Amino acid sequence: MQRRFRGPPTAFIVVAVAVFQIVGTVFASARQPDHRPLDALAVALLLLGPAALSLRRRAPLVMLPVTAAAVGAYLAMAYAWGPIFLSLALAIVFSAAAGKRWQTWGVAGACAAVLVAVSLQQGDEASLVRAFAATSWLAILVLLGEGVRLRTERVAERRRQHEAREQAARDEYRLTLARDIHDVVAHSLSLINVRSSVALHLGEKDPEQFRPALQAIKAASKESLAEIRQLLGVLRDDAPLSPSPLTIGRVQELLDHARRAGIDVRLDLDLPAQAQLPGPVQEAAYRIVQESLTNVVRHSGARKAAVVLALEPAGAAGAGNAGGLLSVTIDDDGAGATGVPEGNGVTGMRERAAGLGGTLEVTALHPGWRVRSVLPVPAGPWETAARP
């Protein structure tokens, strides 16, 4: 993970300010013979301000008062003027940037009050001008720190939003992968279970049924293992999330599997140029048919089923401005699932439909069961193919 830039290291700031204040004050004092000469105490006060800057992240509440006290003591003892104000200026900026607003304005106000009081005591117009200029600079420094704080907060907020979007994308990615694995495993194992049960039942009466049953089990397991390998390859970054596109054209394979499990399935397609439908819509329709037929084979005890896929072009009733509506309907004549709580399969179908802005309904037919999903289809090339 790339680290964000947080400015120069604190140690570099402390050393640079200390060297600048010491060297600058030594040169300045040579031209101010009327001031108190520099001694060990003056050097200590010149170093105390930069040393306090080292607390800018650990203890910003301590940094500014210590720096202001060092500068005030230095000036009160009538030492030579110099760049000692650099540490105070940086302390004000760092304190405001750290969000210590009341403390920063309080110290800056106190410094301004002292400057005005000293200028009034001196009584000349030049000192008043200098006091006004210094007060203005104090306000500018505080506002500069506030600007740094606001910019830092905006950057942090953008980073949090970016991380939240990435986390949401990862969660959706894992959820999609989990739904795909569930659909593949549930569908293939259901067919294998049905065919193996048939083989065991007919094994003693008609041994010739063993071979086609085992062939069906082999084909189903081979297909499911290949698809699961592709899905699990995503976890190793060996393959994209959808290694092989799942299109409506492959729905016929699902019907063949169901027929081998003993279900008489009929397919009714009313899809002009269905290959041009958006990939996510085709994949969702495929998975809904897959899960519905899996439930028919496993739970319903049905003998017959019907799969109907129809596309209503733009301008049809209910199509609105979406371009079109793809309806996916799966009916069976089994016992249904009235009173049975929805499992992960139905939940996954609802999530797939909702992810595209569509709906999914499960209703009883008496006898039988119906799964119907309506998926919005954006306007696209299919509209031209749909016109007579």
C-alpha positions, 0 to 999 in steps of 0.5 A: 500500500502506497504511503501518503506524503505527510510533509518533511520529517519532524527531525529535519524540521527541528534541526533546520529551524534550530540551525537557522535560528542560532546562525541567524541570531549570531549574525544579527547580534553583531549589528545590535551592540545595544542589546544584551550579548548572547550567552548560554541562556540565550542559546538554550532559549533559541533551541527550546522553540525548535525542540518543542516543534518535535511535539507537533504530532505527539503533543500539539497542546504542549508545543505551542505554549512552550514555543511561545514561552521560549520566544517571550522569555528571549525577548523579555531578557533584551537579547538581540532580535533575530529569526527566533520568531520562525519557531513560533510561526511554525508552531502556530501553523502546526497547532492550527493544522492539528485542529487545536483551534481555540488554543491557537487563536488564544496564543496568537491573540495573546501575542498580538496583545503584547505587541500592541501593549509594547507599541503603545508604551513606546508611543511612536507611530512606527512601533504601532505600524510594526505591531499592526503588521505583526498582528496581521501576520499572526492571523495569516499564520493561523488561517494558513494552518486552518487551510492545511487542516481543511485540506488534510481532512478533505484528502482523508475523507476522499481516501475513506470514500475510496477505501469504502468503494473498494471494500464494497467492490470486494464484498460484491465480488466475493458475493458474486463468486459465492453465488456462482459456486453455489449454483454450479455445485447445487446444480451438478450435485443434484443431477449426480444424486438423481442419476445415481439414485436411478442407477441404484434403483434400476441396477437389479432389474435392468443392469443395462441402465448402469452404463448410461447413468454412469455416463451422465454422472461422469459428464455432469461431474466433469462439467461442474469440476471444470467450471468450479476450477475456473471460479476458484482460479479467481481466488488465485488471480489466475482467471477473471471473474467470468472465465467463460461467458454464460449466455442464454444460448447455453440454457439448452445445456441446462435443459439437457441435464434436467432431461437426463435427470428424468424431467420433461423440460420444454423451452420457449424462446422469444428473443430476437438477436438474443446474442446481442443482449448485454452480458450481465443480463444473459448471465443473470437469466442463465443462473436463474434458469439453472437454480430454478431447474436445480430446485425442480430436480431436487425438491419438487418431485415434478415430471414436467417443466417449462422454461420461457424467455421473452423480450418486450421491446421499448414502448411495450407495456411496462417497458418504460424508458429502460429499452426493454424487459426480459422475462424469465419464467420457469414452471413445473408441475411438482409439489411446490414449496409452500410454507418452506422458508427460502434457501440460499438459491432463491436468495441468490436469484433475488440478488442477481435480479435486484443487482440489475434493477429487476425483480423475482417472484416465486408463486404457487400454481396448484399444482406446481411452482413458478419462478418469474424474473423480469430484468431490464435491458438497456437500449442497444443493438437488439432493438433494431433486430427486434423490429420487423 
